[in-house]
Amino acid sequence: NACIHTNPALPREAVTTVLMLGLAGGGALSSIYKIFPRARVSVVEYDPQMIAIAQKLQLQGRFPFPTVYQGDAATVLGTLPHAFDIIIVDLFVGIEPSALLFDSTFVATLKSKITHHGTIIANVCLRPGHLAVLEQAFTHAEQWTYDRNTFGAYWDTQ
């Protein structure tokens, strides 16, 4: 599970806020709640149909459905009222990772929205080159592949 790759300076039991950029069908929700049992989860999702599908499927199980902000991640992210311990970037246009990951302004906004010991986790499927701007923005970067998906985890070590 990608959520185990987080900054060790913030123990999992201390994580209280998680932001997902991209909801899809909500399949990651139960794992997030199991790994971070005290977390309140928020989601930014562009597609209202994906929100409806996730609400219908209820894949988060016994856990609460997250707070959902419907809109474009590039617009909504900067308007969110607080920082998050974990931000999961799972943004795709079809099967391609979002070009936002190449945008240094977007990455700077991401960085401004994590707490002091927070972590950004990004899924780019089979496109590890999409992680380059994130790697340059943080003092700690790691990549791994799981089930044909390439992930990266990023945080600052100070």
C-alpha positions as CSV (number, residue, x, y, z in Angstrom):
1,N,0.0,0.0,0.0
2,A,1.4,3.4,-1.0
3,C,0.3,4.9,2.3
4,I,3.0,3.1,4.2
5,H,5.7,5.3,2.5
6,T,5.4,8.4,4.7
7,N,7.7,10.6,6.7
8,P,8.8,8.7,9.8
9,A,8.8,12.0,11.7
10,L,5.0,11.8,11.6
11,P,3.9,8.5,13.1
12,R,0.8,7.0,11.4
13,E,-1.3,7.2,14.5
14,A,-0.6,11.0,14.6
15,V,-2.0,11.6,11.1
16,T,-5.3,13.4,11.4
17,T,-5.8,14.9,7.9
18,V,-5.5,13.3,4.5
19,L,-6.3,14.9,1.2
20,M,-6.8,12.8,-2.0
21,L,-6.5,14.6,-5.3
22,G,-8.6,12.2,-7.5
23,L,-11.3,9.9,-6.0
24,A,-11.9,7.4,-8.8
25,G,-14.3,4.8,-7.4
26,G,-13.1,5.4,-3.8
27,G,-11.2,2.1,-3.7
28,A,-8.3,3.6,-1.7
29,L,-10.5,5.0,1.1
30,S,-10.7,1.9,3.3
31,S,-6.9,1.4,3.1
32,I,-6.3,5.1,4.1
33,Y,-8.7,4.8,7.1
34,K,-7.1,1.5,8.2
35,I,-3.5,2.9,8.0
36,F,-4.5,6.3,9.5
37,P,-7.4,5.5,11.9
38,R,-7.6,9.0,13.3
39,A,-7.7,10.7,9.9
40,R,-10.4,12.9,8.5
41,V,-10.2,12.4,4.7
42,S,-11.0,15.1,2.1
43,V,-11.1,14.7,-1.6
44,V,-10.8,16.9,-4.6
45,E,-12.5,15.3,-7.7
46,Y,-13.2,16.9,-11.0
47,D,-15.8,14.5,-12.3
48,P,-19.2,14.5,-10.6
49,Q,-19.9,11.0,-12.1
50,M,-16.9,9.6,-10.2
51,I,-18.2,11.2,-7.0
52,A,-21.6,9.6,-7.6
53,I,-20.0,6.2,-8.3
54,A,-17.9,6.3,-5.2
55,Q,-21.0,7.3,-3.1
56,K,-22.9,4.4,-4.6
57,L,-20.1,1.8,-4.1
58,Q,-19.3,2.9,-0.5
59,L,-15.9,1.2,-0.7
60,Q,-14.8,3.0,2.4
61,G,-16.9,0.4,4.3
62,R,-17.6,1.3,7.9
63,F,-15.6,4.5,7.7
64,P,-17.3,7.9,6.9
65,F,-17.5,9.1,3.3
66,P,-14.9,11.8,2.8
67,T,-15.6,15.5,2.5
68,V,-15.6,16.1,-1.3
69,Y,-14.7,19.3,-3.1
70,Q,-15.9,19.0,-6.7
71,G,-13.6,20.9,-9.1
72,D,-10.3,21.1,-10.8
73,A,-7.4,20.3,-8.5
74,A,-5.3,23.2,-9.7
75,T,-8.1,25.6,-8.7
76,V,-9.5,24.0,-5.6
77,L,-6.2,23.1,-3.9
78,G,-5.2,26.7,-3.2
79,T,-8.6,27.5,-1.7
80,L,-8.6,24.7,0.9
81,P,-8.7,26.1,4.5
82,H,-5.9,24.2,6.0
83,A,-2.8,22.0,5.5
84,F,-2.9,18.2,5.4
85,D,-0.6,15.5,7.0
86,I,-0.8,13.4,3.8
87,I,-1.7,14.4,0.3
88,I,-2.3,11.6,-2.2
89,V,-2.0,12.7,-5.9
90,D,-3.9,10.3,-8.1
91,L,-4.8,12.7,-11.0
92,F,-5.3,11.3,-14.5
93,V,-6.7,12.4,-17.8
94,G,-7.8,9.1,-19.2
95,I,-4.8,6.8,-18.6
96,E,-2.3,9.6,-18.6
97,P,-1.1,11.2,-15.3
98,S,-2.1,14.9,-15.1
99,A,0.3,17.4,-16.7
100,L,-0.1,19.4,-13.4
101,L,2.8,17.3,-12.1
102,F,5.0,19.2,-14.5
103,D,3.8,22.6,-13.3
104,S,6.2,24.0,-10.6
105,T,3.5,26.4,-9.4
106,F,1.1,23.5,-8.8
107,V,3.8,21.6,-7.0
108,A,4.6,24.6,-4.9
109,T,1.0,24.9,-3.9
110,L,1.0,21.1,-3.0
111,K,4.0,21.7,-0.9
112,S,2.3,24.7,0.9
113,K,-0.6,22.4,1.7
114,I,1.2,19.8,3.7
115,T,1.9,20.1,7.4
116,H,5.5,20.4,8.8
117,H,6.2,16.7,8.7
118,G,3.7,15.9,6.0
119,T,4.1,13.7,3.0
120,I,2.9,13.8,-0.6
121,I,2.3,10.5,-2.3
122,A,1.9,10.5,-6.1
123,N,0.7,7.7,-8.5
124,V,1.8,8.2,-12.1
125,C,1.0,4.7,-13.4
126,L,3.9,3.9,-15.8
127,R,5.2,7.4,-16.3
128,P,8.0,8.0,-13.7
129,G,9.1,11.1,-15.6
130,H,6.0,12.8,-14.2
131,L,7.6,12.8,-10.8
132,A,10.7,14.9,-11.7
133,V,9.3,18.3,-10.5
134,L,8.2,16.7,-7.1
135,E,11.7,15.2,-6.7
136,Q,13.3,18.6,-7.1
137,A,10.9,20.3,-4.7
138,F,11.6,18.1,-1.6
139,T,14.7,17.0,0.3
140,H,13.4,13.4,0.5
141,A,12.2,11.5,-2.5
142,E,11.6,7.8,-3.1
143,Q,10.0,5.8,-5.9
144,W,8.6,2.3,-6.2
145,T,6.5,0.2,-8.4
146,Y,3.5,-1.9,-7.4
147,D,1.1,-3.7,-9.6
148,R,2.2,-1.8,-12.8
149,N,1.9,1.6,-11.0
150,T,4.8,3.9,-10.3
151,F,4.6,5.8,-7.0
152,G,6.6,8.5,-5.4
153,A,6.7,9.8,-1.8
154,Y,8.1,13.2,-0.9
155,W,8.8,15.2,2.2
156,D,11.3,17.6,3.6
157,T,13.7,16.3,6.2
158,Q,14.4,19.5,8.2
